[in-house]
Amino acid sequence: MNTEEYIANAKGLVDYIANYYTTIENRKVKPDVQPGYLSKLLPKQAPTEGESFHEIFQDFEKFVMSGVTHWQSPHMHAYFPALSSYPSMLAEMLSDAINCLGFTWASSPACTELEMVVMDWLALATGMPDKYMYSSRGKGGGIISGTCCEATLTAMLAARKITIEDQKCCVGQKTLADADILSRLVAYTSDQAHSSVEKAAMISLVKIRMLPTDSDYVLRGGTVKNAILEDRNKGLIPFFVCITLGTTGCCAFDNLEEIGPVCAEEGLWLHVDAAYAGTAFLCPEYRRFLKGVQYTNSFAFNPSKNMLTNFDCTAFWIDDATALHKTFCAYPQMPLYLSHNHGDAAIDFMNWQIPLSRRFRSLKIWFVMRSYGTLGLQNHVRSQIRLAQYFENLVAAHRDYEIAAPRILGLVVFRLKGHNELTKTLLSKILLNGKIFMVPADLKGKFVLRFSVTSPQTTEATIFEDWELITALGAEVLDECHQ
Ligand code: PLP
């Protein structure tokens, strides 16, 4: 493809994308395909001769698009939002074109420095403590990771490293091998935490306890304290707590105000997973859930979920980056090809993470924050929450349905009154229909449907349309049950 062809094809693509966004409401959210559908339609090997963009694009529309789930649709209510926006897409186009790898400051200075600037902007805009900002000139700062799972694992590995070091410094422990200490380490999270926390413990080879939550699915300080004391009595070494602000099942907020001081008193690393809910902290009225944030050692949320910034993009802050250096800097003597002359004056993000190379992700945060402004982003969050309230009222007013957990942000969890099978059958009918998409959750044995307000194109009208479909299918379920 030469430059003229690139320009013509790119312009055509921009038109296609604009049309996709403006007509997305008319598409069924879930594709009507079965596993293996695509391999039956595509050749078994790549072409020997190059093909034209026109041919490739035709096949994209015919074969690939027919198997796509339309996450940006106003009828998408599954999972949590994973939003994009025009400013974000444009930034990503630039980032893809420049395609620089920012593993060290010298490998592309603007890549590292813009990341530091936007991470401070984000920290300030979401009410994070000063210790997470470069401008405080402390040991902390922020980095953009690929996902929240990666951030949890990174934090856990760093906590594991410094705990092992600390244990070796304890009187009488000097002769302990790393493996002896490792075998006694315990991490804690709640029974509502995302599966990635358990996975991080599995990878880190440490024990994990999924502590019970209260009747609102919230992890409380007393529960954490008792678990720590219990494990210490057994000779174990409690080292890490991961709490969730905005759980996946029902968007509950663990009690940071209670858990923070417990972790500080007991000397445990406290990590916050606020994957979805973090964006809501742009609005001061939701910062009540951040009480106690000064006690945290690391904090992560996904602008790639609800901040109109396309995947992948996780904001990850740490209060002392030396823990990351100790864990991820593999070079007592830096190889020459990675060295530069700027020493401590420059940050090398390769020492803050597992991989070496990294994308220029800060551009899209910069474009989005400048295009919308804090006010524009707050409006997005608030309007989404108003729409969720509207849906919640529709559910609460219907005699056959119940709200299954308190609604705080843009996620409503609900079910048909009665046994779980009714709601399970309703979900099967919704998925078979395909116009809207929802996923379920299990709240301590209660099978619930999650209705997540996602797209900025969602309106009261689209929600009402979806509610009419749900209740029509629900009426069929109840009819069939009474026959
Ligand atoms: N943590 C929570 C609370 C989530 O809800 C999710 C996904 O929805 C994740 C972590 C995983 O996020 P990621 O895909 O960025 O790893």
Boltz pocket constraint, residues with backbone or C-beta under 6 A from the ligand:
constraints:
  - pocket:
      binder: B
      contacts: [[A, 79], [A, 80], [A, 146], [A, 147], [A, 148], [A, 149], [A, 150], [A, 194], [A, 196], [A, 244], [A, 245], [A, 246], [A, 247], [A, 248], [A, 273], [A, 274], [A, 275], [A, 276], [A, 302], [A, 314]]
      max_distance: 6.0
